[in-house]
Amino acid sequence: MSGRAQLMWDEAVTGYDFGPEHPMDPVRLALTRSLVGALGLDREVETVAARPAGESTLRLVHREDYIDAVKAASAEPGAADGSYGLGTVDDPAFAGMHEVSALIAGQSVGAAEAVWRGDALHAVNFAGGLHHAMPGAASGFCVYNDAALAIARLLELGAERVAYVDVDVHHGDGVQAAFWEDPRVLTVSLHEHPRTLFPQTGWPEETGADCAEGAAVNVALPAGTGDAGWVRAFHAVVPELLAEFRPQVLVTQHGADTHFEDPLAHLAVSLDAQRAVQVACHDFAHEYAGGRWVALGGGGYAVVEVVPRSWAHLVGIAAGRPVEPETVIPEGWRQEVYARTRQLGPMRMTDGRWPVSWASWEAGYDPADRVDQAVRAARRAVFPLRGLLP
């Protein structure tokens, strides 16, 4: 198996564009790729442009009638069928929507194939992580669910156990739905509580179908959760589950919208905590999954200040050359930021909160702490189903 990481990238993914008023501005992808280059990380990875996902691949997760509806809306956006979630405020139809959505999906599927076949140990598609798309509908800025498609492709190739860990601020509902009845896939989502955030799912009691009890895990964190609580919750749930499940591949989703500057959610997590969890996911891949790691992007709507830095850290970690938090960002990249957005770019690769401190779960459960209550609820709901102590 090659130790070299792959970065999945095709400039055309920046065509995933819902329009100038939409929060998912594709400039976040272009700026991330540019920062990766400015930091020299592209010399540490093999950059690969995979083919778009074909219809047979899309059908591993999505219904044929939905794919046809996306194609029709792509050709004639004004006639998009709202019953499929297309042409809505969240998911406006645009020309070429099918093609670019299939291209993003193809990068994640290509990443999964490369890792499974041993062409790379780690593969990153930060344009991916579109985890809300359902088998028969667009949802939450997501048209095709590339994360679910990557997992489905791994199963098709012969994988028997795939773990999916989602740390986006929003519940990974589409991936959970795709594998609700499949015990071969463990889905773990840490997200803001559904009482206060879209998609209003991801309650701890959602643990999988009767034939796959304990295959879905949800940690619903209270609004306002900061670094110490977020990282504590992650480590209180994820490693024990991975140790028990013994995945052959680890797929992770790294939405940057947990950040305290993100305009669409209510957690208070720093870039430094996001980096700490990225490092942990890398380490867990080696400890529990033979090193096989597929890392995806996701949400993130502070498109200058947060997203490029967070995902550049992710690429560096996957490449085996982590970027030190105090690294000064090259001036050339900051000039590009201003030219593209008329905003001032950040100066360093840190929010000034490194190293991140947190207390382990073993350090003691506090029944009055809302984060500990959320962790306890998730452990009580799932751990006994997997033969673990809650």
Order of alpha helices (4+ residues) and beta strands (2+ residues): beta-alpha-beta-alpha-alpha-alpha-beta-alpha-beta-alpha-beta-beta-alpha-beta-alpha-beta-alpha-alpha-alpha
